[in-house]
């Protein structure tokens, strides 16, 4: 996600050698190309769900009209069309997770890195989010999902199992 610097070798994201970029350039790459779904949400508590999802679009220079339309569509997709004006403290954990997912998708990133994206969701909402992720994958986006839920993992095209920092298996799964 361009948060760490490689100690050796080259790291290319979409053909761009990101290892040579400075902090500001890396921030731009992260905003344009990588969507993050953090396990702890990382929402700004003083602003609304709408404004949290809108934030990367503001930094990305997206027009006000397009921002409003895109944010509304994303919040509808994650089932929060009626909660747009609520602050994170007024939302449940599952609702905050869905805001975080909408924010990660706002810039239409090439890569989505998701840490336990369904961990705070009930089975139905988790299934909806996985359908959304499946649609993104079918559109050619790369999704890296970290999970302890093997039912969720089996929905992926590839499962890489890591234990104690080491890869112990790397298998194709039913997509």
N, C-alpha and C positions, 0 to 999 in steps of 0.2 A: 503493500500500500504506500510505498515511498515514505514510510515513517522511519525506517532504519537505513543506514548506509552500508553497502556491501564492504567487507574487509578485503575481498579478493575477487577477481574476475569482472565480468560485465553484467549489467542488468538492463535489459531493454523492455520497455513497455510500449507496445504498439509501434515498434521500430525505433523508438526514441531511447537513447542511452541516458537513463535517468541518474546513473551514478555520477555524472559530471555536472549535474544541475545544482544551483545554489538553493538556499532555503525558500526564497520567494518563488523561484521556478518550480520547485517541488510542490509548494502549496498550490500553485496553479494546476499542475498535473493532477494532484489529488482531487481538486475541485472538479476538474473537467472529466477525468477518466476513471476515478475510483469512487465507489459508493461504500460507505462503512455502516454496518449495523452493529453497534456495540451492545454487549450484554447488559451494561449499566445505562443504556439509553443515551446519555450525554446530551439531554435536552436542556435548553436554557429556561430556567424556571420562571423568569419574569415576563416571558412573552408567550403568546398563544401557540397552539398546535399549528395553525396556519403559518404564523411567522417563523416557527422553527423549521418547517418544511421549506419555506421561501428563502431562508438564509443562504444556502449555496447558490441559488439563482441570482440573488442580489450581487454576491461576490463574483458570479460568472457573467455579469453584465446583461442578463436576460431582461427584455423590456417588461415594463409593469403589466401590460395587458397579457403577454404570454405567461408571465409568472403567475398571475392570478388564476388563469385558466388551468395551467399545469398543476398548481398546488391543489386546486379544488378537485381536479380529476383524480389525483393521487390519493387524496384523503377519502374520496368516495370509494376508490378501488380497495382501500384497506378497511372500509367499513366505518369511517369516522366523519362522513359528510355532515353529520349533525353535531359534531364536537369541535369544529374548526376554531371557534372562538374561546375554547377552554384552555387554561394554562395547565402545564403538566401536573401541578398539585391538585387539580380538579379531575384528573384522569386516573383510571386504574392502571396497574402495572401492565396489563395486556394492551390497554389503549396507548400507553406511552410507547410500548414496543412497536405498535403499528405506526405511530407518528415517526419513530426513528427509522422504520423501514421506508416510509414515504419520503422522508428527507434523503435517505441514501439513494433513492431512485430519481430524485428531482432533476439532476443534471443529465439523466439518461446515460449513466456511465457504461464504459466497456466492461468493467470488472466490478463485481459486488463482493465484498468481504463481509461475511455475516457470522457473528459469534453467538451461537445459540439463539437464532432468530425467532424460534417458536417456543422458547423456554418459559415465557410468561403468558402464553396463550392457551386457551382451552383447545380441545381436539378439533372442533369445527373451525375456529379462527386460524389455528395452525395449518389445517388443510387448505384453507383459502390462501394463506400466504405462500404455501408451497406450490399451489397452482399458479400464483402470480410469478414465482421464481421459475417455474417450469416454462411459462410463456416467454419470459425473458431469455431463458436458455435457448428456446426454439428460435428466437430472434437473433441469435448469434452472440449473446452476451456471455461472459465467463462469470460463473458464480462459485465462490469458495465458501462452503458452509461448515462451520465448526459445530459439532453436536455430539452429545453422548447418547442420543436417541437413535438406536439402530433402525427403527421403523422409518424415521425420517431419512436416515442415511441411505437406506435401500432405494429411495426414490431418485437418487443421484445417478449420473452416468458413470461415475468412478468413485470408489471409496479408498481413501488412503488412511490407514489406521496408524496412529502414532501412540507410542507408550514410552514414557520417560525420555521424551525428546528424540526418539528414534523411530523411523518408519519400520513397522513390523509386517505390514501387508499393503499391497497396492493392486486393487482388482477392479475390473470393469463390473458395473452393476446394471440392472435393468433400469433404463431411463424412462 
